[in-house]
Amino acid sequence: MKGQGSKLFVVTVAFLLIAGACAPAATPPPTPTPVPPTATPVPPTATPVPPTATPAPPTPTSPLLDIAGAYFDAFNGQDVDGILALFTDDALNHAFCHMPVVVNAKNAKDQLRNMYEQFAGLGATLEPGGCELQGGGVKCPVVIYRDNCLDVGSAVYHLSLKFMFKDERIVTLFGPVMVDEAKTVHAAHSERDAWLEKNRPDEMAKFNNPAEWEKFTDPSKPGTLTARQMGELASDVCAAYRAAQK
């Protein structure tokens, strides 16, 4: 009986071993799919807003500065009527450049006309610097170019024009040239005039005729040349001199 029990135990164990070997392997639990961490959203880069520019202060202006500007525009445009419209009827123009002084008289406007007509004939232009209000008027540093008749010694005349006003019209305009500069230019012009008298005597005789200049102090005496023609003649003979020096 004891021997049969041992055999039965052995058979049972073998059966269990065989059964265990044939049994399907246990399916392991599925590996969980990893969930990627939620990315922290990157805030969009803010577009920088440029600071609001502080507007530049307006350029100082006044009716008087505007009148001075209108004067330069009319002068450079050879608009003599436009120039005269800016002056009072009793205007006093003191020693503008080296032109005759216009006196305070009933014919002041006629005298002014002759002066500015000659400048127009010369082809003169004015280049103002920064004009500013000063003492109830306007002061402007100015360079005057006089075409062919200002070409030696110094290329230009420098002026400091001072406008004075009455009822917002020009009553006085004062603009003497610098003394040293005037001396230099006039000395050079003496050489020019000597050449012109020798080589262009007929034109120079007209231009140097005192009667032709009387119109600047007495507009009732027109002479043989108008003021503009005198300017044109001066420019012509000066151009001839310049050409001969090349």
C-alpha positions, 0 to 999 in steps of 0.5 A: 500500500505504501508503494502504491502511494509513492507511485501515485504521488510521482504520477500526480507531480508529473501530471502537474508538471506536464500540465504546467508546461502545456498551459499558455503563458500568462499575458502580461498587462499592456504597457501603457502608452505614455502621454506626452506632457502638455507643452506649456504654451509660449506667449506670442512675442509682443510687437513693440509699439514705437513711442509716440513721437513728440511733435516738433514745435512749430517754426516761429512765425509772424506777419512780419517774418512773412512780409520779409519772406515775401520781399525776398521772393519778389526780389528773386523773381524780379517782381518789382511791382510785388516788391513795391506793394510791400512798402508804405508810400513814404518808405525810406530805404537807407543805403541798401547795398551801395545803391542811392539812398531813397529819401522820405519824399512824395516820390519815394515809390518811384525812387524805389522802383528805379532802384529795384528795376536796376537790380532786376536788370543786373539779374541780382538775387538775395539769399537770406539766412535765418531771419528773426524778430528784433526790436519791432522789426525783422533782421536777416543776414543776407548774401547778394549775388549781382550776376556778372558785375560782382565777380572779382575780389569777392564773389558776393556782398554780405548784408545784414538787412533790417526791416522796420514796419508800419501797419504791417508794411515796410517803412524802412529797409537798412542794409549797408555792406561790410566796409572791408568787403566793399573796399576789396570789391571796389578795388577790384572793380576799378581794374575792371572799369579801366579795362571796360573804358579801353575796350567797351568805351561806348557802353561805359560812356552811357553807363557813366553819364551822370544824367543817367543816374539822376533818375534815382534821385529825381524820377522825372528825369528818365534819361536815355536808358530806363533803370532796368536797361542800365542794369542790363547794360552793366551786366553785359559789359561786366560779362565782356570783362569776365570773358576777357580774363579767361 
